[in-house]
């Protein structure tokens, strides 16, 4: 089985009917394990988190308090808000 060299792309929600509504965001090797990374895709901020070979995308700010989630931590596979310690899945 071949390993992926690019992160799974993030879907652009504003273009559901286009041929390619996905955006490659970076090479997989550029994303450190368990180190949340903020990025922009189509003018929106996202947080990308790698845990081993699994990669997940989150909104870049906490939906409760607006905290910058790249300052959060990972605990038991969940992202923890740096301001009020809520778990985000």
N, C-alpha and C positions, 0 to 999 in steps of 0.2 A: 504494500500500500504506500502511495506517495504522500509525503507530508505537505500540507499547505504552506505556500511561501508568502501568501498575502492574506491579511485578515478578511474574514467574511465581510462583505460589503454591507453598508447601512442603507435601508430602503428610504427613498425620498418620498415622504407621504403626499407631496403635492403633485406627483406625477404617476398615478397608478396605471394609466393607460399607455404609457410610453414603452418603447421596446426595451429600454434599459433603465428601470427606476432605481437601480442600485448604484452605489458609489464605493469604489475601492478606497480605503482610507489610509493604509500604510502597509509596508511589509511586516509580516508577522514577527520577524526577527527584531524589528525596531520597538516592539512593545514588551517591556520587562514584565516578568511574572509578578502578580500581586501588587502592581504599581499603577493605580488609576491614572488615566491620561485624558485630559480635556482636549477636544478638537472641534472644529467648525465643519459642518457639512450643509451645503445649500443655505448658508446664513443662520443655521441653528447650531447651538452648542450641545455637544454630547460628551459623555464620559465613556471611555472604553477600558475594560478591565480584562486581563488575561489571567487564567488560573490553569496552568499546565497547557493543554491543547484546547481548552474551552475559552472562548472569547465572548463577552457579553457587553451590550451597550445600554447605557442609562441616560436619563436626562442629566444635564450637567449641574443642576441645582436641586436642592432638597425641595420637594413639593410642600412641605410643612412650614419650613422656616427660611427657605431661600439660600441655605448655606452652599458654598462651593464644594461639591462632593469630591473633587480631586484631592481635597485635604482630609477626606475620610479614610477609614481603614477597612480591611476585610476581616471578617470574623465568621468562622464556620461557613465560608462560601457566600456570605452576605455582605453587602456594602453598608457601613455604619456612618450615619451623619456625624460630622465633626462638631456640630453645635448642640444637638439635643439627643444624640446617641440612638436614634431610631434605626431599626434595621430596614434596608431597602432590598427588595428581591427582584 
